[in-house]
């Protein structure tokens, strides 16, 4: 190929319309979401530890699950909440849900409904949604004294004494495992501080990717296990045999990241080629 032809190609690629790059990036996200590739994924020790803890609980054990997040972080915490609930229902565990974030109660309702549709579970018998209560650390502490005083009614206004599951649950002594799906404050650190530190309960949880570095040091002493971001959610889906939203999201995220790295490499190659040409010709880039 003639030098002029090579120069022409380099110039065209260096000046490519950025909208074409945007289209490639968009395609790298949308296509894997529509047609999951199932890229290889290996579970991490904190994810496996959390899975093993729920797996080892005796059938009929009670799991307290806090939905401490809102729609802004639902893309990360929703899939892991769903995978954990399905695991609990599959193992025959009972789940008591609550929220320290106002919108968490509605997200819990939707997640319970989706997870329960795959299993023969009944509201009030196999799971309960206590709803939202403001107070953060104070609420967590109050549960150690009385669930019924802290949440006299469930999310729909039904008195707790009318719910069969709640008749024998009044303090942390009646809870076998505590989970917090945490997007921030109040969230998992408060549950570690109070439920684990004061009341001696085993605590596990999930968090956003940005919060994970802060929370990993708690594992394995104060935290039984931890799921960090979409990757943690995908790892748990792998462990329970579910290819859900997190698995699809990881495919899209991995391919998009790889494409961006490729564009960076190509861009640098063209930059240095252009710089070398300008140097030879005594011109500017």
N, C-alpha and C positions, 0 to 999 in steps of 0.2 A: 504494500500500500504506500502511495506517495506521501511525503511529509505534509503536503498541503491538505490531503484527505484526513490524515491523522489530526492535524491542527483543527480542521473543521469539526470533527467529531468531538474533540476535547472542548472546543468553544461552545458547541451546542449543548453538551451535557453540563458544562459549568453554568450555563445561563438557562437551564431548564425551568419551565414555569413551576413555581412551588406548589401550585394546585395539583399537579400530577403526583407529587410526593404525598400530599394529603390524601389523595385517592388510594394510593398504595397502602398507606397506614390504616385508613378506614377499612379497606378490604381485609387487611391482616387481622383486624379485630372482629369484624362482622362474620366473616366466613367460618372461623373456628367456633363462634358462638352458635351458628346455625348447624354446622356439621362438625361436632367435636372430633378431634384427632386422637385423643387418648394418649397424649405424650407421656413418656415415663415419669413417674413420680415416686419418691421414696419418703416414707413417713419418718419424722424426727423423733428422738427419745421423749420429749415432752408430750407430743401427740399420742404416742404409743402408751405412755404411762397413764394418760387420761382415759384412753380407751380401755386399758386393762383394769383400771379402777371400777369403771361402770360395769365392765364385763364380769368382774369378780363378785359384785354385790349379789346377795341372795335374792331370789325372786320375791317380789312384794316389798322390796326395800323402798324407802321414801327419799326422793331427790328433791331438794329445794333449788329452784332455778330462777335466778334474777335476770330479767331482760333490761339491762342497764344501758340502753342505746336508743337512738331515734332513726328516722328514715334516712338521714344523711350518711349513716354508717351501716345501714341495713344490708348493703351490697356485700360487705365483709362478714358481718355478724349474723345476718339472717341465715345463710347456708349452713354455718356451723351449728346454730341453734336447732335448725331443722334436722340435721344429721344426728345430733345428740338426742333429741326427742325420739326420733325413730329408733335409735339404739335402746333407749330406756323402755319404750313400749314393746319392742321385740323381746327384751329380757324380762318383761312382766313387772317392771318397776312402776311405782306410783310417782307422779310429779306434781309438786306444788309450785306454781309460778307466781311471780310478783314483779313489780317494777319500781325502781327508784327514779326513773325518768318518766315524765308525763306521757310521752307517746309510746313508751315501752309496753304499756298494757294492751294497746291496740295491736301492736306488732306481735305480742305474745298470743293474742286471740287468733290471729291469722296463722301463726306458726303451729299452734296446737291443732287447729282445724285441718291444716294440710298434712301434718304428721299423723293425726288420728285417723284420717281417711284410709290409710293403708293397714290399719290394725283394728281389732275389735275392742275398742276402748270406749268408755262412757264417762261423760263429764260428771264430776262430783264423786265418782267411784274410783276412777283410774287417774284422773288429773283434775286440778283446780286452778283457776286464774284468780288470784286475790286482787289484782289490779294495782293501781299506782297509789303510793303514799309518799308525801314530801317529808324530808327530814334526814335523809342520807344515813349517816353514822348512828343517829339517834334511833332510827327505825330498826336498823340491824341489831342494835343492842336490845331494843324492846322485845324482839322476837325471842330472846333468851329468857324473858320473863313470861310472856304469853302471846301466842299468835292471835288468839281470839280477842284480846284487848287491843292489839295493834291493828288488826284487820277484822272488825266485827262482821263485815259483810264482804262478799266477793265482788268481782268487777261488775256483775249484773245486779247487785243489791240483795243477793240471797244471803240470809244469816248463815254463818259458818256452822252453827249447830244443826242446820238442815242438810248439810253436805256430808254424806257417809264417810268420805276420806278424812275429813277434818275432825271427826268426833274423837279420834285417838291421837291427834296431833296438837300439842299445845306449846312445847318449847323445843329447843335444839336437841334435847334428849330423845325426841321422837323422830329426828331427822338423821338419815344415814350418810348423806353426802350433800355438800353445798356447791352450787355452780353459779358463777356470775359471768354473763356475756356482757363485757364492759367496753364502753366507748370513751370512758374518761371519769369524771368526777360528778356524782358519786359512782363508784364502781368497784372493781376487783380489789384495789388496795384496802378499801374500807372493810370488805368481807374478810380479807386476810387478817387485818388488825383486830376485828371483833369476833367473827365467827370462829376463826382458827386460833387467834391469840388468846382471847378471853374464854371462849366456850369449848375450845379443844376439838372442833369439828374439822374433818378433812375437807379441804377446799380446792376446787379446780376451776378452770374458766377459759374464756376466749377473749381476745382483745383485737383492736385494730392493729395494723402493721406498724403504725407510727408509735404505738404504745408498747409494743412487744419488747424492745430493748430495755425498757425500764422495769418490766415485770419478770423477764427471764431469770434474774438473780434470785427471785423467791423460790424457784424450782431447784431441787426437789424437797426442800425442808418445809417451807410454809405453803407451797403449792404442790399438790399431787401431780398436776399436769397442766399444760397451757397450749392453746391454739393461737397462733399469731397470724392475723390477717387472712387474706384469701388463701394463701398457701397452707396455713394451718387448717382452714376449713376443707380444702381439697384433700389434705392428708387424712382427715377424719372420714371424709366420704370414701376414700380408698380403703380405710380400715373396716368400715361397716358395709362395704360392697355397694355403695351408691355413687352413680355418676351424675351428680347434681350440678347446680349453678356454679359452684366453686371450681369444679373440675373443668367445666367449659371456660370459665373465666381465666383459669391458669393457662389453658391452651392459647387463648387470645392474647393474654399478657406476655407469654413467652415468645410467641411469634412476632408480636409488635415490637418487643424489646430487641429481638434478633434483627428485625428489619431496620430499626433505627441505628443499631450498631453498624450494620452493613452500609447504610447511607453515610454515616460518619466516616467510615473507612474510605468509601468511594470519594467523598468530598475532599478528604485530605490528600488522596492520590492526585485528584485533578488540581488541587491547590499547588502541590509541589511540582507537578508537570508544567503548569502554567508559569510558575515562578522560574523554573529552569529555562523555559522558552524565552521569557522576558530577559533573563540574564544573558542568554546567548545573543539575543537580538538587540540588547542594550536598551530595551523599552521597559515599560511598567506593566504590572499584572492587571 
